[in-house]
Structures are given as C-alpha cells and as structure tokens.
Amino acid sequence: MARETLVVLDAPILFETKYLRYLCYPIITVYITDENEQIKRIMKRDNSTKEEAIARIKSQLPISYKIANSDIALNNDTDVKELKQKLIVGLLPYVLS
C-alpha cells in the first residue's frame, strides 16, 4: 500500500491564479473577523505601521472570496490551541478518506 504524505503550502497568492485547484486540496483559509485585530497582528508580524498593514489588507482579495473558494475555512479569532483543534477536526474527513 502506498503511503501518502500531507504537505501544507502556505501561499495565499495562489488565490489570484487559476492554478490553485490544480495544486492544492483541500484548500484551507484561516481568517479573523475583527479587522482591528488583523491590523495589529500584521503590524506585529511584519514590524509595520498601521498604514502599511491597512494597505496590505486592501491589496489582497477579500476574505469572503477566499472563504467561498476554500474547502475548509477556519476562524482564528481565538488562540493557537483552538486553531489547531479546528484544523484537526477540519482535516479529518480528508485524511481518513
């Protein structure tokens, strides 16, 4: 029996290409609903200003588009522990099939 390997590709830019469905399955989107929290996280991660964080958000496709075009959408409004649990639950049907 051949063993399959699960590979995670963190490449949100693929949403802007037609190749996403050919390269990735399942497609997972992790998002937060509070835009102020999103701005804070970007500022912390990138060591950027508020204006730079807002510009980054505005340069991307809307999260609603990404959610609608994903197989799994995970809300990340809480902590990493809860996000990991949501990911495990969301991936189970794909791993077990």
VOLO-836270 format. One record per residue: residue number from 0; residue in one letter; x, y, z of N, C-alpha, C in turn. Coordinates in Angstrom, 1 decimal, padded with zeros to 4 digits. Layout:
% residues N
+-------+-------+--------+--------+--------+--------+--------+--------+--------+--------+--------+
: torse : kolti :    npx :    npy :    npz :   capx :   capy :   capz :    cpx :    cpy :    cpz :
+-------+-------+--------+--------+--------+--------+--------+--------+--------+--------+--------+
:   NUM :     A :      X :      Y :      Z :      X :      Y :      Z :      X :      Y :      Z :
...
+-------+-------+--------+--------+--------+--------+--------+--------+--------+--------+--------+
END
This chain:
% residues 97
+-------+-------+--------+--------+--------+--------+--------+--------+--------+--------+--------+
: torse : kolti :    npx :    npy :    npz :   capx :   capy :   capz :    cpx :    cpy :    cpz :
+-------+-------+--------+--------+--------+--------+--------+--------+--------+--------+--------+
:     0 :     M :  000.8 : -001.2 :  000.0 :  000.0 :  000.0 :  000.0 :  000.9 :  001.2 :  000.0 :
:     1 :     A :  000.6 :  002.2 : -000.9 :  001.4 :  003.4 : -001.0 :  001.0 :  004.3 :  000.2 :
:     2 :     R :  002.0 :  005.0 :  000.7 :  001.7 :  005.9 :  001.8 :  001.7 :  007.3 :  001.3 :
:     3 :     E :  000.7 :  008.1 :  001.6 :  000.5 :  009.4 :  001.1 :  001.1 :  010.4 :  002.2 :
:     4 :     T :  001.7 :  011.5 :  001.8 :  002.2 :  012.5 :  002.7 :  001.4 :  013.7 :  002.6 :
:     5 :     L :  001.1 :  014.3 :  003.7 :  000.3 :  015.5 :  003.8 :  001.3 :  016.7 :  003.7 :
:     6 :     V :  001.1 :  017.6 :  002.8 :  002.0 :  018.7 :  002.7 :  001.2 :  020.0 :  002.8 :
:     7 :     V :  001.7 :  020.9 :  003.6 :  001.0 :  022.2 :  003.8 :  001.7 :  023.3 :  003.0 :
:     8 :     L :  001.0 :  024.0 :  002.1 :  001.6 :  025.0 :  001.3 :  000.9 :  026.3 :  001.7 :
:     9 :     D :  001.7 :  027.2 :  002.3 :  001.2 :  028.5 :  002.8 :  001.5 :  029.5 :  001.7 :
:    10 :     A :  000.6 :  029.7 :  000.8 :  000.8 :  030.5 : -000.4 : -000.5 :  031.2 : -000.8 :
:    11 :     P : -000.9 :  032.2 :  000.0 : -002.2 :  032.9 : -000.3 : -002.2 :  033.5 : -001.6 :
:    12 :     I : -001.1 :  033.8 : -002.2 : -001.1 :  034.5 : -003.6 : -001.7 :  033.6 : -004.6 :
:    13 :     L : -001.8 :  032.2 : -004.3 : -002.4 :  031.3 : -005.3 : -003.8 :  031.6 : -005.5 :
:    14 :     F : -004.5 :  032.3 : -004.6 : -005.9 :  032.6 : -004.8 : -006.1 :  033.5 : -006.0 :
:    15 :     E : -005.0 :  034.2 : -006.4 : -005.1 :  035.1 : -007.5 : -004.8 :  034.4 : -008.9 :
:    16 :     T : -004.5 :  033.1 : -008.8 : -004.2 :  032.4 : -010.0 : -005.2 :  031.3 : -010.3 :
:    17 :     K : -005.2 :  030.8 : -011.5 : -006.2 :  029.7 : -011.8 : -005.6 :  028.4 : -011.4 :
:    18 :     Y : -004.4 :  028.3 : -010.9 : -003.8 :  027.1 : -010.6 : -004.1 :  026.5 : -009.2 :
:    19 :     L : -004.7 :  027.3 : -008.4 : -005.0 :  026.9 : -007.0 : -005.6 :  025.5 : -006.9 :
:    20 :     R : -006.7 :  025.3 : -007.7 : -007.4 :  024.0 : -007.6 : -006.5 :  022.8 : -008.1 :
:    21 :     Y : -005.6 :  023.1 : -009.0 : -004.7 :  022.0 : -009.5 : -003.6 :  021.7 : -008.5 :
:    22 :     L : -003.2 :  022.6 : -007.7 : -002.1 :  022.4 : -006.8 : -002.5 :  022.0 : -005.4 :
:    23 :     C : -003.6 :  022.4 : -004.9 : -003.9 :  022.3 : -003.5 : -005.3 :  021.6 : -003.3 :
:    24 :     Y : -005.3 :  020.6 : -002.4 : -006.6 :  020.0 : -001.9 : -006.3 :  019.4 : -000.6 :
:    25 :     P : -007.1 :  019.7 :  000.4 : -008.1 :  020.7 :  000.4 : -007.5 :  022.1 :  000.5 :
:    26 :     I : -008.3 :  023.0 :  000.1 : -007.8 :  024.4 :  000.2 : -008.4 :  024.9 :  001.5 :
:    27 :     I : -007.5 :  025.5 :  002.4 : -007.8 :  025.9 :  003.7 : -007.5 :  027.4 :  003.8 :
:    28 :     T : -008.5 :  028.1 :  004.3 : -008.4 :  029.5 :  004.6 : -008.5 :  029.8 :  006.1 :
:    29 :     V : -007.5 :  030.4 :  006.6 : -007.5 :  030.8 :  008.0 : -007.7 :  032.3 :  008.1 :
:    30 :     Y : -008.7 :  032.8 :  008.8 : -009.1 :  034.2 :  008.8 : -009.5 :  034.7 :  010.2 :
:    31 :     I : -009.5 :  036.0 :  010.4 : -010.1 :  036.6 :  011.6 : -011.1 :  037.6 :  011.2 :
:    32 :     T : -012.1 :  037.7 :  012.0 : -013.2 :  038.6 :  011.6 : -013.0 :  040.1 :  012.1 :
:    33 :     D : -012.2 :  040.3 :  013.1 : -012.0 :  041.6 :  013.6 : -010.9 :  042.3 :  012.9 :
:    34 :     E : -011.2 :  043.3 :  012.0 : -010.2 :  043.9 :  011.2 : -009.1 :  044.6 :  012.1 :
:    35 :     N : -009.5 :  045.2 :  013.2 : -008.5 :  045.9 :  014.1 : -007.5 :  044.9 :  014.6 :
:    36 :     E : -008.0 :  043.7 :  014.9 : -007.1 :  042.6 :  015.4 : -006.2 :  042.2 :  014.2 :
:    37 :     Q : -006.7 :  042.1 :  013.0 : -006.0 :  041.7 :  011.9 : -004.8 :  042.7 :  011.6 :
:    38 :     I : -005.2 :  044.0 :  011.7 : -004.2 :  045.1 :  011.6 : -003.1 :  044.9 :  012.6 :
:    39 :     K : -003.5 :  044.7 :  013.9 : -002.5 :  044.5 :  015.0 : -001.6 :  043.4 :  014.7 :
:    40 :     R : -002.1 :  042.3 :  014.3 : -001.3 :  041.1 :  014.0 : -000.3 :  041.3 :  012.9 :
:    41 :     I : -000.8 :  042.0 :  011.8 :  000.1 :  042.3 :  010.7 :  001.3 :  043.2 :  011.1 :
:    42 :     M :  000.9 :  044.2 :  011.9 :  001.9 :  045.2 :  012.4 :  003.0 :  044.5 :  013.3 :
:    43 :     K :  002.5 :  043.5 :  014.1 :  003.4 :  042.8 :  015.0 :  004.3 :  041.9 :  014.1 :
:    44 :     R :  003.7 :  041.1 :  013.2 :  004.4 :  040.1 :  012.4 :  005.4 :  040.8 :  011.5 :
:    45 :     D :  005.0 :  041.9 :  010.9 :  005.9 :  042.5 :  009.8 :  006.7 :  043.7 :  010.3 :
:    46 :     N :  006.4 :  044.0 :  011.6 :  007.0 :  045.3 :  012.2 :  006.7 :  046.5 :  011.3 :
:    47 :     S :  005.4 :  046.6 :  010.9 :  005.0 :  047.6 :  010.0 :  004.1 :  048.6 :  010.7 :
:    48 :     T :  003.8 :  049.7 :  010.1 :  002.9 :  050.7 :  010.6 :  001.5 :  050.3 :  010.3 :
:    49 :     K :  000.6 :  051.0 :  011.0 : -000.8 :  050.8 :  010.8 : -001.2 :  051.0 :  009.3 :
:    50 :     E : -000.7 :  052.1 :  008.7 : -001.0 :  052.4 :  007.3 : -000.5 :  051.3 :  006.4 :
:    51 :     E :  000.7 :  050.8 :  006.7 :  001.2 :  049.7 :  005.8 :  000.4 :  048.4 :  006.0 :
:    52 :     A : -000.1 :  048.1 :  007.2 : -000.9 :  047.0 :  007.4 : -002.2 :  047.1 :  006.7 :
:    53 :     I : -002.8 :  048.3 :  006.7 : -004.1 :  048.5 :  006.0 : -003.9 :  048.4 :  004.5 :
:    54 :     A : -002.8 :  048.9 :  004.0 : -002.5 :  048.8 :  002.6 : -002.4 :  047.4 :  002.2 :
:    55 :     R : -001.7 :  046.5 :  003.0 : -001.5 :  045.1 :  002.7 : -002.9 :  044.4 :  002.6 :
:    56 :     I : -003.8 :  044.7 :  003.6 : -005.1 :  044.1 :  003.5 : -005.9 :  044.5 :  002.3 :
:    57 :     K : -005.8 :  045.8 :  001.9 : -006.6 :  046.3 :  000.8 : -006.0 :  045.8 : -000.5 :
:    58 :     S : -004.7 :  045.3 : -000.5 : -004.1 :  044.8 : -001.8 : -004.5 :  043.4 : -002.0 :
:    59 :     Q : -005.1 :  042.7 : -001.1 : -005.4 :  041.3 : -001.2 : -006.9 :  041.1 : -001.6 :
:    60 :     L : -007.2 :  039.9 : -002.1 : -008.6 :  039.6 : -002.4 : -009.4 :  039.6 : -001.1 :
:    61 :     P : -010.6 :  039.9 : -001.1 : -011.4 :  039.9 :  000.1 : -011.5 :  038.5 :  000.7 :
:    62 :     I : -011.5 :  038.5 :  002.0 : -011.6 :  037.2 :  002.8 : -012.8 :  036.5 :  002.4 :
:    63 :     S : -013.9 :  037.2 :  002.1 : -015.2 :  036.5 :  001.7 : -014.9 :  035.7 :  000.4 :
:    64 :     Y : -014.2 :  036.1 : -000.5 : -013.8 :  035.4 : -001.7 : -013.0 :  034.2 : -001.4 :
:    65 :     K : -012.0 :  034.3 : -000.5 : -011.2 :  033.2 : -000.1 : -012.0 :  032.1 :  000.6 :
:    66 :     I : -012.9 :  032.5 :  001.5 : -013.7 :  031.6 :  002.2 : -014.6 :  030.8 :  001.3 :
:    67 :     A : -015.2 :  031.6 :  000.3 : -016.1 :  030.9 : -000.6 : -015.4 :  029.9 : -001.5 :
:    68 :     N : -014.1 :  030.1 : -001.8 : -013.4 :  029.3 : -002.7 : -012.5 :  028.3 : -001.9 :
:    69 :     S : -012.8 :  028.0 : -000.7 : -012.0 :  027.1 :  000.1 : -012.8 :  025.9 :  000.5 :
:    70 :     D : -012.1 :  024.8 :  000.7 : -012.8 :  023.6 :  001.2 : -013.0 :  023.6 :  002.7 :
:    71 :     I : -012.1 :  024.3 :  003.4 : -012.1 :  024.4 :  004.8 : -011.8 :  025.9 :  005.1 :
:    72 :     A : -012.7 :  026.5 :  006.0 : -012.5 :  027.9 :  006.4 : -012.4 :  027.8 :  008.0 :
:    73 :     L : -011.3 :  028.3 :  008.5 : -011.1 :  028.3 :  009.9 : -011.0 :  029.7 :  010.5 :
:    74 :     N : -011.9 :  030.0 :  011.4 : -011.8 :  031.3 :  012.1 : -010.7 :  031.3 :  013.2 :
:    75 :     N : -009.9 :  032.2 :  013.1 : -008.7 :  032.3 :  014.0 : -008.8 :  033.5 :  015.0 :
:    76 :     D : -010.0 :  033.7 :  015.5 : -010.3 :  034.9 :  016.4 : -009.8 :  034.5 :  017.8 :
:    77 :     T : -009.4 :  033.3 :  018.1 : -009.0 :  032.9 :  019.5 : -007.5 :  032.7 :  019.5 :
:    78 :     D : -007.2 :  031.6 :  020.1 : -005.7 :  031.3 :  020.3 : -005.3 :  030.1 :  019.4 :
:    79 :     V : -004.0 :  029.9 :  019.4 : -003.4 :  028.9 :  018.6 : -003.9 :  027.5 :  019.0 :
:    80 :     K : -004.0 :  027.2 :  020.2 : -004.5 :  025.9 :  020.7 : -005.9 :  025.6 :  020.0 :
:    81 :     E : -006.8 :  026.6 :  020.1 : -008.1 :  026.3 :  019.5 : -008.0 :  026.2 :  018.0 :
:    82 :     L : -007.2 :  027.0 :  017.3 : -007.0 :  026.9 :  015.9 : -006.5 :  025.5 :  015.5 :
:    83 :     K : -005.5 :  025.0 :  016.2 : -005.0 :  023.7 :  016.0 : -006.1 :  022.6 :  016.0 :
:    84 :     Q : -007.0 :  022.8 :  017.1 : -008.1 :  021.8 :  017.2 : -009.0 :  021.9 :  016.0 :
:    85 :     K : -009.3 :  023.1 :  015.6 : -010.2 :  023.3 :  014.4 : -009.6 :  022.7 :  013.2 :
:    86 :     L : -008.3 :  022.9 :  013.0 : -007.6 :  022.3 :  011.9 : -007.7 :  020.8 :  011.9 :
:    87 :     I : -007.5 :  020.2 :  013.0 : -007.5 :  018.7 :  013.1 : -008.9 :  018.2 :  012.7 :
:    88 :     V : -009.9 :  018.9 :  013.3 : -011.3 :  018.5 :  013.0 : -011.7 :  018.7 :  011.5 :
:    89 :     G : -011.2 :  019.8 :  011.0 : -011.5 :  020.1 :  009.6 : -010.8 :  019.2 :  008.6 :
:    90 :     L : -009.6 :  018.7 :  009.0 : -008.8 :  017.9 :  008.1 : -009.2 :  016.4 :  008.2 :
:    91 :     L : -009.8 :  016.0 :  009.3 : -010.2 :  014.6 :  009.4 : -010.9 :  013.9 :  008.2 :
:    92 :     P : -011.9 :  014.5 :  007.7 : -012.6 :  013.9 :  006.6 : -011.6 :  013.7 :  005.4 :
:    93 :     Y : -010.7 :  014.5 :  005.2 : -009.7 :  014.4 :  004.0 : -008.7 :  013.4 :  004.3 :
:    94 :     V : -008.2 :  013.3 :  005.5 : -007.2 :  012.4 :  005.9 : -007.7 :  011.0 :  005.9 :
:    95 :     L : -008.9 :  010.8 :  006.4 : -009.5 :  009.5 :  006.6 : -010.1 :  008.9 :  005.3 :
:    96 :     S : -010.3 :  009.7 :  004.3 : -010.9 :  009.2 :  003.1 : -010.0 :  008.4 :  002.2 :
+-------+-------+--------+--------+--------+--------+--------+--------+--------+--------+--------+
END
